[in-house]
């Protein structure tokens, strides 16, 4: 997601100071850090990693559906490696 912000006043000074002191590499990084701190303080998203994985899976499903693709079954995926599992 791309967003453009106009930041003035106290937030502008805080961002500049965070970059100046090396707390953040850029103003954009400082804003990202602030967003993550907001989540940490208020628990907006409990399991961030699981939410990210779920979002990625949904995107992948939509892309595959649009292209008429499907997931391979376990048998289909393992077929090229069958010779490795012979006893």
C-alpha positions in Angstrom: 0.0 0.0 0.0 1.3 3.4 -0.9 0.2 6.4 1.0 1.3 10.1 0.9 1.2 12.0 4.1 1.7 15.7 4.9 3.2 15.9 8.3 3.8 19.2 10.1 4.4 20.5 13.5 5.4 18.2 16.4 5.2 15.0 14.4 7.5 16.5 11.8 10.1 17.4 14.5 9.8 14.0 16.1 10.4 12.3 12.8 13.4 14.5 12.0 14.9 13.8 15.5 14.4 10.0 15.1 16.4 10.1 11.9 19.0 12.5 13.2 19.7 10.3 16.3 19.8 7.2 14.2 16.7 5.6 15.8 15.3 5.3 12.3 17.0 5.3 8.9 14.4 7.5 7.3 11.2 9.3 8.1 9.3 6.5 6.4 11.0 4.0 8.7 10.1 6.0 11.7 6.5 6.1 10.7 6.6 2.3 10.2 8.1 1.9 13.6 5.3 4.0 15.1 2.7 1.9 13.5 4.2 -1.3 14.9 4.4 0.3 18.3 0.8 1.3 18.1 -0.1 -2.4 17.4 2.1 -3.5 20.3 0.6 -1.1 22.7 -3.1 -1.7 21.8 -3.0 -5.3 20.6 -4.8 -4.4 17.4 -3.6 -7.5 15.6 -2.9 -10.4 18.1 -0.9 -12.7 15.9 0.6 -10.6 13.2 2.5 -13.4 11.5 -0.6 -15.5 11.2 -2.5 -12.6 9.7 0.2 -12.0 7.2 0.3 -15.6 6.2 -3.5 -15.7 5.8 -3.5 -12.6 3.7 -0.8 -14.0 1.4 -2.7 -17.3 1.0 -5.9 -15.5 0.1 -4.0 -13.4 -2.5 -2.4 -16.6 -3.9 -5.8 -18.3 -4.2 -7.3 -15.3 -6.0 -4.3 -15.2 -8.4 -4.5 -18.9 -9.1 -8.3 -18.8 -9.6 -7.9 -15.9 -12.1 -5.3 -17.9 -14.0 -7.3 -21.2 -13.8 -4.5 -22.8 -11.8 -4.8 -25.3 -8.9 -2.5 -26.6 -6.2 -0.7 -29.9 -6.9 -1.7 -33.0 -4.9 1.0 -34.6 -2.8 1.2 -37.4 -5.3 1.7 -35.0 -8.2 4.3 -33.0 -6.4 6.3 -36.0 -5.4 6.1 -37.9 -8.7 9.4 -36.5 -10.1 11.2 -37.6 -6.9 9.7 -41.1 -6.7 13.0 -42.8 -7.5 14.5 -41.3 -4.4 12.0 -43.1 -2.2 12.4 -46.6 -3.6 13.3 -49.2 -1.1 
